[in-house]
């Protein structure tokens, strides 16, 4: 193989490999990268932190989060001393409560459960669990995802056991 053609072949392999790899991504891989980022960064409900996570959101979810920021600003203008709806921070994982057991402190451990994929729609169960013996409940979130332009994005989060969702919450009529 002539040198120029060989170089072109390697160039194409290097350029196209990331695109092929990203198309093979799964809802679980997306959830894992999202929660790794989410755990390491501020969870204050503001534009900067929403934008930092934008690459993991569907366009609809991102727009709903921005709309909520506007609603929050209006609410705080009228009620400056009240806690806003997302005053505890971004709603992507439960509050970080500590469990004390036998003189030791434990935090919830994140784990991933069942993953389903049907065409361009996927779901991954995300568990937030304590060790046995802690009296705080385990929590399950189900991330509903869409494949958009070859990559998985979060479209909604269902919260269990009450079976509510982030999109429903963001679309509520009253603040």
Buried (B, 14 or more C-beta within 10 A) or exposed (E): EEEEEEEEEEEEEEEEEEEEEEEEBBBBBBBBBBBEEBEEEEBEBBEEBBEBBEEBBBEBBBEBBBEBBEBBEEBBEEEEEEEBBBEEBBBBBBEEEEBEEEEEEBEBEBEBEEBEBEEEBBBBBBBBBBEEEBEBEBBBBBBBBBBEEEBBBBBBBBBEEEEEBBBEBBEEEEE
